Amino acid sequence: MKKNSRTALLAAILVLAAISGCQKKNDNAGAPGPAEKAGAQIDSAAEKAGTELNKAGEKMGQALQEGGKKLEDKAKDAENKK
């Protein structure tokens, strides 16, 4: 019976030693890891793309307004020539 207890104790110690040896020691506790850095880069790129799309949308809106104004002016000129 004592032999089984010693074997079980030795097995438990070996398992604990193996688990503690497999854990990565984190010298940079609190520092962002690779996935967090990649996520931050993706967020930054998405924010920049959104800003650029807004700028492009504003320019497109202005161009459409100018085009509409020109069409309106031409329509008035054509009507006045009748």
N, C-alpha and C positions, 0 to 999 in steps of 0.2 A: 504494500500500500504506500509506503514512504517513497518507493521508487517512482510510482505514478505521480505523486505530488511534486516531487523534484522535477520530473520530466515536464509536467504542466507548467511549473514555475519557470523553468528554463525556456520553454516555448514562449511563454508570455513575455519574458524579458527580451528574447530575440525579436518578437513581433514589434514590441515597443521601440527597440533600437532601430529596426528596419524602417519603421514609420518616421521616427525623428530624423533619421539619416536621409530620407527621401524628400523631406520638406525643404524647399528653397529658402535660404536665409535672405531676407530682404533688407539690404543695407540702405536702400533708398525708400524707407517707409514713407508713404504719403506722396511720393513722386508718381506722376502719371506713367502708366505702362504703355506698351506699344499700341494696344487697341485703343486706349484713351487718346493717345496722340493722333492716331489715324482718324478717330471720330472727330477730334477737334479740327483737323485739316478738312475733313468732309464738310463739317458745319461752316467753316470759314469760306470754302469754295461755294457752297450753296447760297450763303449770304451775299457773296460777291456777285454770283450769277443773278440772284434776285434783284440786286441793285442795278445791274446792267440791263436786265429786262425792263425794269421800270423806266430807266432812261430812254431805252429804245421805244417803249410804248408812248412816252411823252412826245418824243420826236415824231412818231407816226401820227399821233393825234394832232399835233401842230400842222404837219404836212397835209393831213386830210382837211383840216379847217381852212388852210390856205387854198387848197384845191377846190373846196366847196365854194369859197368866196369868189374865186376866179370863174367858176361855172355860173354862179349867180350873176356876176357882172356881165358875162357874155350873153346870158339869157336876157338880161335887161336891154343890152345893146341890140340884140336881134329883135326884140319886141319893139323897140323905139324906131328901128329902121323900116318897120312895116308901114 
